[in-house]
Amino acid sequence: MLISMWSLKGGQGTSVTAALAALRASHDRGVPVRLVDLGRDQPAIFGTSEVGDAGLARWTQSDLGAEALDRALVELSPNLSLLPRGSLQLSPRRAGELVEWLKADGTTTVVDAGTLDRDHAESFADSVHHKIIAESDQSILVTRACYLALRRTVSPPVRPTGVVLVAEAGRALTRSDCERAIGAPVVATVAIDPDTARAVDAGMLRTRVPNQALRSLSVLVENDLSRARDNAPGVELD
């Protein structure tokens, strides 16, 4: 099951939200979860080592087989692994092969697709980001209830299937305002939480898990987890 998370403006909280969604999914025992990082922020969020010019981007520029992607995975917890991007540029030439690998075994995968470049729609259409988002079971726009952010949803390079709203006090725009502007339902609302911010700043998100934020994202991953249960007879999930 493939869930892609993206935004149209920087600073919306996409990377942290993707990390939290992957953590939430991984808390159900017996279901392996992958977190794919297209933006290079996930190693810092989880306090893992940078991979330099290794990782996903290097694979897209190489002729290595799909097994090299398995070797590039970094274990974050017994059920959660990270596919880091690395420092190189992503090449679109193997985007189709990458999607096949992501969907081949039914593993729940959350992709941090970062901020999309709507000003270069032609190049975006051929990008790794677009290919993954287009093939995702859920394509999730992450945004704040911010007028400047919502203005960019008028002509997005891709339409979301749902929205995660990052809520902050004092905003005039409501959930309904966001749904009308975007044309997609808000499937989860995540409140800005100082505890989450402190865990991210310390690179300790996997050990200082913000439970309220995880509960807020349960709806996003529950459908995928129920399907994973159906495909794995004999495995009990909490």
Accessible surface in RSA format (square Angstrom, percent):
REM  Atomic radii and reference values for relative SASA: ProtOr
REM  Chains: A
REM  Algorithm: Lee & Richards
REM  Probe-radius: 1.40
REM  Slices: 20
REM RES _ NUM      All-atoms   Total-Side   Main-Chain    Non-polar    All polar
REM                ABS   REL    ABS   REL    ABS   REL    ABS   REL    ABS   REL
RES MET A   1    34.01  17.6  27.16  18.0   6.85  16.3  22.45  19.1  11.56  15.3
RES LEU A   2     0.46   0.3   0.46   0.3   0.00   0.0   0.46   0.3   0.00   0.0
RES ILE A   3     0.00   0.0   0.00   0.0   0.00   0.0   0.00   0.0   0.00   0.0
RES SER A   4     0.00   0.0   0.00   0.0   0.00   0.0   0.00   0.0   0.00   0.0
RES MET A   5     0.00   0.0   0.00   0.0   0.00   0.0   0.00   0.0   0.00   0.0
RES TRP A   6     0.26   0.1   0.26   0.1   0.00   0.0   0.26   0.1   0.00   0.0
RES SER A   7     1.53   1.3   1.53   2.0   0.00   0.0   0.01   0.0   1.52   2.1
RES LEU A   8     5.83   3.2   2.92   2.1   2.90   7.3   2.92   2.1   2.90   7.8
RES LYS A   9    53.05  25.9  52.43  32.2   0.62   1.5  14.97  13.5  38.08  40.6
RES GLY A  10    43.31  53.4   0.00   N/A  43.31  53.4  29.61  81.3  13.69  30.7
RES GLY A  11    64.06  79.0   0.00   N/A  64.06  79.0  41.76 114.6  22.31  50.0
RES GLN A  12     9.08   5.1   7.46   5.4   1.62   3.9   1.21   2.6   7.87   6.0
RES GLY A  13    25.40  31.3   0.00   N/A  25.40  31.3  21.53  59.1   3.87   8.7
RES THR A  14     9.62   6.8   6.46   6.5   3.16   7.5   5.91   7.9   3.71   5.6
RES SER A  15    20.22  17.1  17.84  23.8   2.38   5.5   9.53  20.3  10.69  15.0
RES VAL A  16    39.44  26.0  39.20  35.5   0.25   0.6  39.20  34.1   0.25   0.7
RES THR A  17     4.52   3.2   4.52   4.6   0.00   0.0   0.00   0.0   4.52   6.8
RES ALA A  18     0.00   0.0   0.00   0.0   0.00   0.0   0.00   0.0   0.00   0.0
RES ALA A  19     0.00   0.0   0.00   0.0   0.00   0.0   0.00   0.0   0.00   0.0
RES LEU A  20     2.71   1.5   2.71   1.9   0.00   0.0   2.71   1.9   0.00   0.0
RES ALA A  21     0.00   0.0   0.00   0.0   0.00   0.0   0.00   0.0   0.00   0.0
RES ALA A  22     0.00   0.0   0.00   0.0   0.00   0.0   0.00   0.0   0.00   0.0
RES LEU A  23     5.10   2.8   5.10   3.6   0.00   0.0   5.10   3.6   0.00   0.0
RES ARG A  24    42.25  17.7  42.25  21.5   0.00   0.0   6.77   9.2  35.48  21.5
RES ALA A  25     0.00   0.0   0.00   0.0   0.00   0.0   0.00   0.0   0.00   0.0
RES SER A  26     7.45   6.3   2.48   3.3   4.97  11.5   0.29   0.6   7.15  10.0
RES HIS A  27    91.66  50.1  68.32  47.5  23.34  59.7  47.36  48.8  44.30  51.5
RES ASP A  28    10.31   7.2  10.09  10.0   0.23   0.5   0.94   2.2   9.38   9.4
RES ARG A  29   135.81  57.0 135.71  69.2   0.10   0.2  62.50  85.4  73.31  44.4
RES GLY A  30    43.30  53.4   0.00   N/A  43.30  53.4  25.36  69.6  17.95  40.2
RES VAL A  31     6.83   4.5   6.24   5.7   0.59   1.4   6.83   5.9   0.00   0.0
RES PRO A  32    79.66  58.1  78.67  71.7   0.99   3.6  79.42  65.6   0.24   1.5
RES VAL A  33     1.91   1.3   0.00   0.0   1.91   4.6   0.06   0.0   1.85   5.0
RES ARG A  34    14.13   5.9  14.13   7.2   0.00   0.0   5.38   7.4   8.75   5.3
RES LEU A  35     0.00   0.0   0.00   0.0   0.00   0.0   0.00   0.0   0.00   0.0
RES VAL A  36     0.00   0.0   0.00   0.0   0.00   0.0   0.00   0.0   0.00   0.0
RES ASP A  37     0.04   0.0   0.04   0.0   0.00   0.0   0.00   0.0   0.04   0.0
RES LEU A  38     1.06   0.6   0.06   0.0   1.00   2.5   0.10   0.1   0.97   2.6
RES GLY A  39    35.61  43.9   0.00   N/A  35.61  43.9  17.67  48.5  17.93  40.2
RES ARG A  40   114.04  47.9 103.64  52.8  10.40  24.8  23.42  32.0  90.62  54.9
RES ASP A  41    73.95  51.8  73.60  73.3   0.35   0.8   8.15  19.2  65.80  65.6
RES GLN A  42     0.00   0.0   0.00   0.0   0.00   0.0   0.00   0.0   0.00   0.0
RES PRO A  43     4.13   3.0   4.13   3.8   0.00   0.0   4.13   3.4   0.00   0.0
RES ALA A  44    62.72  57.7  47.77  73.7  14.95  34.0  56.46  79.5   6.26  16.6
RES ILE A  45     9.45   5.4   8.91   6.6   0.54   1.3   9.43   6.8   0.02   0.0
RES PHE A  46     0.87   0.4   0.00   0.0   0.87   2.3   0.00   0.0   0.87   2.5
RES GLY A  47    47.36  58.4   0.00   N/A  47.36  58.4  19.07  52.3  28.30  63.4
RES THR A  48    26.36  18.7   8.71   8.8  17.65  42.1  13.51  18.2  12.85  19.4
RES SER A  49    97.82  82.7  77.51 103.4  20.30  46.8  45.73  97.4  52.09  73.0
RES GLU A  50   113.25  65.0  88.80  67.2  24.45  58.2  57.79 111.8  55.46  45.3
RES VAL A  51    43.10  28.4  25.16  22.8  17.95  43.2  33.77  29.3   9.34  25.3
RES GLY A  52    41.22  50.8   0.00   N/A  41.22  50.8  37.12 101.9   4.11   9.2
RES ASP A  53    82.82  58.0  79.07  78.7   3.75   8.9  12.31  29.0  70.52  70.3
RES ALA A  54    36.50  33.6  36.21  55.9   0.30   0.7  36.21  51.0   0.30   0.8
RES GLY A  55    10.53  13.0   0.00   N/A  10.53  13.0   1.30   3.6   9.22  20.7
RES LEU A  56     0.00   0.0   0.00   0.0   0.00   0.0   0.00   0.0   0.00   0.0
RES ALA A  57     0.11   0.1   0.11   0.2   0.00   0.0   0.11   0.2   0.00   0.0
RES ARG A  58   126.46  53.1 125.87  64.2   0.60   1.4  20.22  27.6 106.24  64.4
RES TRP A  59     8.16   3.3   7.15   3.5   1.01   2.4   7.71   4.1   0.46   0.7
RES THR A  60     0.07   0.1   0.07   0.1   0.00   0.0   0.07   0.1   0.00   0.0
RES GLN A  61    87.43  48.9  61.19  44.7  26.24  62.5  22.29  47.4  65.14  49.4
RES SER A  62    25.07  21.2  16.99  22.7   8.08  18.6  25.07  53.4   0.00   0.0
RES ASP A  63   130.14  91.2  98.13  97.7  32.02  75.7  38.91  91.6  91.24  91.0
RES LEU A  64    83.90  46.7  80.29  57.4   3.61   9.1  83.51  58.6   0.39   1.1
RES GLY A  65    28.96  35.7   0.00   N/A  28.96  35.7  22.00  60.4   6.96  15.6
RES ALA A  66    45.28  41.6  38.92  60.1   6.36  14.5  38.92  54.8   6.36  16.8
RES GLU A  67    99.64  57.2  96.25  72.8   3.40   8.1  45.42  87.8  54.23  44.3
RES ALA A  68    12.19  11.2   7.02  10.8   5.17  11.8   7.23  10.2   4.96  13.1
RES LEU A  69     0.66   0.4   0.55   0.4   0.11   0.3   0.66   0.5   0.00   0.0
RES ASP A  70    76.25  53.4  64.25  64.0  12.00  28.4  26.58  62.6  49.67  49.5
RES ARG A  71   168.93  70.9 134.37  68.5  34.57  82.3  79.98 109.3  88.96  53.9
RES ALA A  72    28.74  26.4  13.08  20.2  15.66  35.6  24.39  34.4   4.35  11.5
RES LEU A  73    48.11  26.8  27.28  19.5  20.83  52.4  27.28  19.2  20.83  56.1
RES VAL A  74    47.44  31.2  44.08  39.9   3.36   8.1  47.44  41.2   0.00   0.0
RES GLU A  75   127.74  73.3 106.24  80.4  21.50  51.2  31.51  60.9  96.23  78.6
RES LEU A  76    10.31   5.7   0.05   0.0  10.26  25.8   0.89   0.6   9.42  25.4
RES SER A  77    33.30  28.1  26.64  35.6   6.66  15.4  29.04  61.8   4.26   6.0
RES PRO A  78   129.07  94.1  98.94  90.2  30.13 109.5 102.77  84.8  26.30 163.5
RES ASN A  79    40.15  27.7  34.67  33.5   5.48  13.2   6.22  15.0  33.94  32.8
RES LEU A  80     2.22   1.2   0.33   0.2   1.89   4.8   0.95   0.7   1.27   3.4
RES SER A  81    22.19  18.7  21.77  29.1   0.41   0.9  14.89  31.7   7.30  10.2
RES LEU A  82     0.82   0.5   0.82   0.6   0.00   0.0   0.82   0.6   0.00   0.0
RES LEU A  83     0.00   0.0   0.00   0.0   0.00   0.0   0.00   0.0   0.00   0.0
RES PRO A  84     2.18   1.6   2.18   2.0   0.00   0.0   2.18   1.8   0.00   0.0
RES ARG A  85    34.32  14.4  33.71  17.2   0.61   1.5   0.10   0.1  34.22  20.7
RES GLY A  86     7.92   9.8   0.00   N/A   7.92   9.8   5.03  13.8   2.89   6.5
RES SER A  87    49.72  42.0  32.31  43.1  17.41  40.1  22.76  48.5  26.96  37.8
RES LEU A  88    59.09  32.9  56.33  40.3   2.76   6.9  59.05  41.5   0.04   0.1
RES GLN A  89   131.21  73.4 129.22  94.4   2.00   4.8  55.66 118.5  75.56  57.3
RES LEU A  90    28.14  15.7   7.82   5.6  20.32  51.1   7.89   5.5  20.25  54.5
RES SER A  91    22.36  18.9  18.89  25.2   3.46   8.0  13.38  28.5   8.98  12.6
RES PRO A  92    69.51  50.7  59.13  53.9  10.37  37.7  59.13  48.8  10.37  64.5
RES ARG A  93   138.73  58.2  98.56  50.2  40.17  95.7  66.95  91.5  71.78  43.5
RES ARG A  94    14.92   6.3  14.14   7.2   0.78   1.8   2.27   3.1  12.65   7.7
RES ALA A  95     7.90   7.3   7.39  11.4   0.51   1.2   7.44  10.5   0.46   1.2
RES GLY A  96    31.22  38.5   0.00   N/A  31.22  38.5  22.77  62.5   8.44  18.9
RES GLU A  97    84.61  48.6  78.40  59.3   6.21  14.8  37.14  71.8  47.47  38.8
RES LEU A  98     0.15   0.1   0.15   0.1   0.00   0.0   0.15   0.1   0.00   0.0
RES VAL A  99     8.98   5.9   8.98   8.1   0.00   0.0   8.98   7.8   0.00   0.0
RES GLU A 100   124.96  71.7 116.60  88.2   8.36  19.9  46.15  89.3  78.81  64.3
RES TRP A 101    25.26  10.1  18.60   9.0   6.65  15.6  18.23   9.7   7.03  11.4
RES LEU A 102     0.62   0.3   0.00   0.0   0.62   1.6   0.00   0.0   0.62   1.7
RES LYS A 103    80.43  39.2  62.69  38.5  17.75  42.3  38.90  35.0  41.53  44.2
RES ALA A 104    83.89  77.1  41.48  64.0  42.40  96.5  52.53  74.0  31.36  83.1
RES ASP A 105    98.30  68.9  61.63  61.3  36.67  86.7  46.13 108.6  52.17  52.0
RES GLY A 106    29.18  36.0   0.00   N/A  29.18  36.0  20.38  55.9   8.80  19.7
RES THR A 107    14.26  10.1   9.72   9.9   4.53  10.8   6.90   9.3   7.36  11.1
RES THR A 108     0.18   0.1   0.00   0.0   0.18   0.4   0.00   0.0   0.18   0.3
RES THR A 109     0.04   0.0   0.04   0.0   0.00   0.0   0.04   0.1   0.00   0.0
RES VAL A 110     0.00   0.0   0.00   0.0   0.00   0.0   0.00   0.0   0.00   0.0
RES VAL A 111     0.00   0.0   0.00   0.0   0.00   0.0   0.00   0.0   0.00   0.0
RES ASP A 112     0.10   0.1   0.10   0.1   0.00   0.0   0.00   0.0   0.10   0.1
RES ALA A 113     1.56   1.4   0.13   0.2   1.43   3.2   0.13   0.2   1.43   3.8
RES GLY A 114    14.16  17.5   0.00   N/A  14.16  17.5  14.16  38.8   0.00   0.0
RES THR A 115    73.53  52.3  45.41  46.0  28.11  67.0  31.87  42.8  41.66  63.0
RES LEU A 116     7.47   4.2   0.82   0.6   6.65  16.7   2.95   2.1   4.52  12.2
RES ASP A 117    71.47  50.1  62.88  62.6   8.59  20.3  37.85  89.1  33.62  33.5
RES ARG A 118    79.50  33.4  62.38  31.8  17.11  40.7   9.06  12.4  70.44  42.7
RES ASP A 119   110.78  77.6  79.25  78.9  31.53  74.6  24.14  56.8  86.64  86.4
RES HIS A 120   107.65  58.8 101.88  70.8   5.78  14.8  77.11  79.5  30.55  35.5
RES ALA A 121    57.34  52.7  49.59  76.5   7.75  17.6  49.80  70.1   7.54  20.0
RES GLU A 122   155.72  89.4 145.18 109.8  10.54  25.1  64.96 125.7  90.76  74.1
RES SER A 123    74.83  63.2  58.73  78.4  16.09  37.1  56.65 120.6  18.18  25.5
RES PHE A 124    13.71   6.9   9.57   5.9   4.14  10.8  13.71   8.3   0.00   0.0
RES ALA A 125    55.71  51.2  41.21  63.6  14.50  33.0  41.43  58.3  14.28  37.8
RES ASP A 126   104.66  73.3  92.12  91.7  12.55  29.7  30.41  71.6  74.25  74.1
RES SER A 127    25.12  21.2  19.82  26.4   5.30  12.2  23.68  50.4   1.44   2.0
RES VAL A 128     2.94   1.9   1.06   1.0   1.89   4.5   1.06   0.9   1.89   5.1
RES HIS A 129    38.43  21.0  38.33  26.6   0.10   0.3  21.85  22.5  16.58  19.3
RES HIS A 130    50.07  27.4  50.07  34.8   0.00   0.0  27.51  28.4  22.56  26.2
RES LYS A 131    77.52  37.8  76.18  46.7   1.34   3.2  32.31  29.1  45.21  48.2
RES ILE A 132     0.11   0.1   0.11   0.1   0.00   0.0   0.11   0.1   0.00   0.0
RES ILE A 133     3.91   2.2   0.28   0.2   3.63   8.8   0.28   0.2   3.63   9.9
RES ALA A 134    62.20  57.2  26.22  40.5  35.98  81.8  33.81  47.6  28.39  75.2
RES GLU A 135    68.12  39.1  62.46  47.3   5.66  13.5   6.88  13.3  61.24  50.0
RES SER A 136    18.76  15.8   0.00   0.0  18.76  43.2   0.06   0.1  18.69  26.2
RES ASP A 137    58.81  41.2  29.21  29.1  29.60  70.0  10.16  23.9  48.65  48.5
RES GLN A 138    31.51  17.6  31.51  23.0   0.00   0.0  16.22  34.5  15.29  11.6
RES SER A 139     5.08   4.3   5.08   6.8   0.00   0.0   5.08  10.8   0.00   0.0
RES ILE A 140     1.22   0.7   1.22   0.9   0.00   0.0   1.22   0.9   0.00   0.0
RES LEU A 141     2.34   1.3   2.34   1.7   0.00   0.0   2.34   1.6   0.00   0.0
RES VAL A 142     0.12   0.1   0.00   0.0   0.12   0.3   0.00   0.0   0.12   0.3
RES THR A 143     3.54   2.5   3.54   3.6   0.00   0.0   2.44   3.3   1.10   1.7
RES ARG A 144    61.91  26.0  61.91  31.6   0.00   0.0   7.14   9.8  54.77  33.2
RES ALA A 145     7.67   7.0   6.77  10.5   0.89   2.0   6.77   9.5   0.89   2.4
RES CYS A 146    12.75   9.6  12.65  14.1   0.10   0.2   0.65   1.7  12.10  13.0
RES TYR A 147   144.52  67.5 141.90  80.7   2.62   6.8 105.30  79.1  39.22  48.3
RES LEU A 148    98.83  55.0  97.58  69.8   1.25   3.1  97.58  68.5   1.25   3.4
RES ALA A 149     3.83   3.5   2.23   3.4   1.61   3.7   2.23   3.1   1.61   4.3
RES LEU A 150    12.21   6.8  10.04   7.2   2.17   5.5  10.32   7.3   1.89   5.1
RES ARG A 151   130.30  54.7 120.17  61.3  10.13  24.1  20.48  28.0 109.82  66.6
RES ARG A 152    84.12  35.3  84.12  42.9   0.00   0.0   2.23   3.1  81.89  49.6
RES THR A 153     3.90   2.8   3.51   3.6   0.39   0.9   3.32   4.5   0.58   0.9
RES VAL A 154   112.61  74.1  95.97  86.9  16.64  40.1 100.58  87.4  12.03  32.6
RES SER A 155    76.22  64.4  61.13  81.6  15.09  34.8  47.08 100.3  29.14  40.8
RES PRO A 156    22.52  16.4   3.47   3.2  19.06  69.3   3.47   2.9  19.06 118.4
RES PRO A 157    31.78  23.2   1.38   1.3  30.40 110.5  10.87   9.0  20.92 130.0
RES VAL A 158    24.72  16.3  17.81  16.1   6.91  16.6  24.72  21.5   0.00   0.0
RES ARG A 159   138.12  58.0 124.43  63.4  13.69  32.6  65.75  89.9  72.37  43.9
RES PRO A 160    14.33  10.4   2.43   2.2  11.90  43.3   2.50   2.1  11.84  73.6
RES THR A 161    81.15  57.7  59.93  60.8  21.23  50.6  64.88  87.1  16.28  24.6
RES GLY A 162     0.63   0.8   0.00   N/A   0.63   0.8   0.63   1.7   0.00   0.0
RES VAL A 163     0.00   0.0   0.00   0.0   0.00   0.0   0.00   0.0   0.00   0.0
RES VAL A 164     0.00   0.0   0.00   0.0   0.00   0.0   0.00   0.0   0.00   0.0
RES LEU A 165     9.74   5.4   9.74   7.0   0.00   0.0   9.74   6.8   0.00   0.0
RES VAL A 166    11.19   7.4  11.19  10.1   0.00   0.0  11.19   9.7   0.00   0.0
RES ALA A 167    33.96  31.2  29.65  45.8   4.31   9.8  32.10  45.2   1.86   4.9
RES GLU A 168    48.04  27.6  31.06  23.5  16.98  40.4  16.10  31.1  31.94  26.1
RES ALA A 169   110.21 101.3  69.15 106.7  41.06  93.4  80.62 113.5  29.59  78.4
RES GLY A 170    85.10 104.9   0.00   N/A  85.10 104.9  42.62 117.0  42.47  95.1
RES ARG A 171   109.65  46.0  83.28  42.5  26.37  62.8  18.10  24.7  91.56  55.5
RES ALA A 172    99.31  91.3  64.94 100.2  34.37  78.2  75.98 107.0  23.33  61.8
RES LEU A 173    55.54  30.9  47.31  33.8   8.22  20.7  47.31  33.2   8.22  22.1
RES THR A 174    75.20  53.5  68.55  69.5   6.65  15.8  71.05  95.4   4.15   6.3
RES ARG A 175   115.29  48.4 110.22  56.2   5.07  12.1  44.09  60.3  71.20  43.2
RES SER A 176    56.55  47.8  55.34  73.9   1.21   2.8  17.93  38.2  38.62  54.1
RES ASP A 177    38.61  27.0  33.56  33.4   5.04  11.9   9.03  21.3  29.58  29.5
RES CYS A 178     0.00   0.0   0.00   0.0   0.00   0.0   0.00   0.0   0.00   0.0
RES GLU A 179    51.42  29.5  47.34  35.8   4.08   9.7  13.07  25.3  38.34  31.3
RES ARG A 180   174.45  73.2 144.04  73.4  30.41  72.4  81.14 110.9  93.31  56.6
RES ALA A 181    50.63  46.6  22.40  34.6  28.23  64.2  34.06  48.0  16.57  43.9
RES ILE A 182     2.38   1.4   1.03   0.8   1.35   3.3   1.42   1.0   0.96   2.6
RES GLY A 183    67.43  83.2   0.00   N/A  67.43  83.2  33.51  92.0  33.92  76.0
RES ALA A 184     9.05   8.3   2.48   3.8   6.57  14.9   7.76  10.9   1.29   3.4
RES PRO A 185    75.50  55.0  71.80  65.4   3.71  13.5  74.89  61.8   0.62   3.8
RES VAL A 186     4.93   3.2   0.00   0.0   4.93  11.9   0.00   0.0   4.93  13.4
RES VAL A 187    45.00  29.6  30.52  27.6  14.48  34.9  36.18  31.4   8.82  23.9
RES ALA A 188     6.38   5.9   0.02   0.0   6.37  14.5   6.38   9.0   0.00   0.0
RES THR A 189    51.62  36.7  37.90  38.4  13.72  32.7  35.60  47.8  16.02  24.2
RES VAL A 190    10.24   6.7  10.24   9.3   0.00   0.0  10.24   8.9   0.00   0.0
RES ALA A 191    63.21  58.1  53.85  83.1   9.35  21.3  53.85  75.8   9.35  24.8
RES ILE A 192    84.33  48.0  58.88  43.9  25.45  61.3  64.13  46.2  20.20  54.8
RES ASP A 193    37.93  26.6  32.52  32.4   5.41  12.8  13.51  31.8  24.43  24.4
RES PRO A 194    85.62  62.4  79.62  72.6   5.99  21.8  85.40  70.5   0.22   1.4
RES ASP A 195    82.21  57.6  76.16  75.8   6.05  14.3  20.69  48.7  61.52  61.4
RES THR A 196    13.59   9.7  13.56  13.7   0.02   0.1  13.08  17.6   0.50   0.8
RES ALA A 197    50.56  46.5  43.15  66.6   7.40  16.8  50.05  70.5   0.51   1.4
RES ARG A 198   137.66  57.8 134.42  68.5   3.24   7.7  66.57  91.0  71.09  43.1
RES ALA A 199     0.95   0.9   0.76   1.2   0.19   0.4   0.76   1.1   0.19   0.5
RES VAL A 200    33.04  21.7  27.07  24.5   5.97  14.4  27.07  23.5   5.97  16.2
RES ASP A 201   124.44  87.2  86.37  86.0  38.07  90.0  32.48  76.4  91.97  91.7
RES ALA A 202    53.08  48.8  20.88  32.2  32.21  73.3  33.19  46.7  19.89  52.7
RES GLY A 203    13.87  17.1   0.00   N/A  13.87  17.1   6.99  19.2   6.88  15.4
RES MET A 204    73.17  37.9  71.19  47.1   1.98   4.7  57.26  48.7  15.92  21.1
RES LEU A 205     0.00   0.0   0.00   0.0   0.00   0.0   0.00   0.0   0.00   0.0
RES ARG A 206    79.19  33.3  61.94  31.6  17.25  41.1  12.13  16.6  67.07  40.6
RES THR A 207    98.90  70.3  65.14  66.0  33.76  80.5  69.97  94.0  28.93  43.7
RES ARG A 208   125.77  52.8 113.15  57.7  12.62  30.1  48.53  66.3  77.25  46.8
RES VAL A 209    41.98  27.6  22.08  20.0  19.90  48.0  22.24  19.3  19.74  53.5
RES PRO A 210    10.72   7.8   0.85   0.8   9.87  35.9  10.72   8.9   0.00   0.0
RES ASN A 211    90.95  62.7  85.29  82.4   5.65  13.6  13.34  32.1  77.61  75.0
RES GLN A 212   104.25  58.3 101.59  74.2   2.66   6.3  48.70 103.7  55.56  42.1
RES ALA A 213     5.46   5.0   2.22   3.4   3.24   7.4   4.82   6.8   0.64   1.7
RES LEU A 214     7.13   4.0   7.13   5.1   0.00   0.0   7.13   5.0   0.00   0.0
RES ARG A 215   144.36  60.6 131.99  67.3  12.37  29.5  68.76  94.0  75.59  45.8
RES SER A 216    27.69  23.4  10.42  13.9  17.27  39.8  12.83  27.3  14.86  20.8
RES LEU A 217     0.00   0.0   0.00   0.0   0.00   0.0   0.00   0.0   0.00   0.0
RES SER A 218    16.97  14.3  16.97  22.6   0.00   0.0  10.40  22.1   6.57   9.2
RES VAL A 219    91.57  60.3  88.07  79.7   3.50   8.4  88.27  76.7   3.30   8.9
RES LEU A 220     1.85   1.0   0.11   0.1   1.74   4.4   1.54   1.1   0.31   0.8
RES VAL A 221     0.00   0.0   0.00   0.0   0.00   0.0   0.00   0.0   0.00   0.0
RES GLU A 222    84.82  48.7  80.97  61.3   3.85   9.2  27.90  54.0  56.92  46.5
RES ASN A 223    97.03  66.9  96.04  92.8   1.00   2.4  12.79  30.8  84.24  81.4
RES ASP A 224     0.00   0.0   0.00   0.0   0.00   0.0   0.00   0.0   0.00   0.0
RES LEU A 225     4.71   2.6   4.71   3.4   0.00   0.0   4.71   3.3   0.00   0.0
RES SER A 226    38.41  32.5  37.91  50.6   0.50   1.2  25.08  53.4  13.33  18.7
RES ARG A 227    96.56  40.5  95.85  48.9   0.71   1.7  48.89  66.8  47.66  28.9
RES ALA A 228    10.42   9.6   6.38   9.8   4.04   9.2   8.59  12.1   1.83   4.9
RES ARG A 229   103.02  43.3  93.91  47.9   9.11  21.7  31.78  43.4  71.24  43.2
RES ASP A 230   114.51  80.2  85.13  84.7  29.38  69.5  30.75  72.4  83.75  83.5
RES ASN A 231   106.38  73.4  76.02  73.5  30.35  73.1  28.77  69.3  77.60  75.0
RES ALA A 232    33.36  30.7  27.18  41.9   6.18  14.1  32.84  46.2   0.52   1.4
RES PRO A 233   120.16  87.6  92.13  84.0  28.03 101.9 101.00  83.4  19.16 119.1
RES GLY A 234    84.60 104.3   0.00   N/A  84.60 104.3  42.72 117.2  41.88  93.8
RES VAL A 235    60.40  39.7  45.68  41.4  14.72  35.5  49.12  42.7  11.28  30.6
RES GLU A 236   148.98  85.5 136.34 103.1  12.64  30.1  54.15 104.7  94.83  77.4
RES LEU A 237    26.72  14.9   0.39   0.3  26.33  66.2   0.71   0.5  26.00  70.0
RES ASP A 238   124.55  87.2  78.01  77.6  46.53 110.0  62.73 147.6  61.82  61.7
END  Absolute sums over single chains surface
CHAIN  1 A    10876.8       8390.5       2486.3       5646.5       5230.3
END  Absolute sums over all chains
TOTAL         10876.8       8390.5       2486.3       5646.5       5230.3
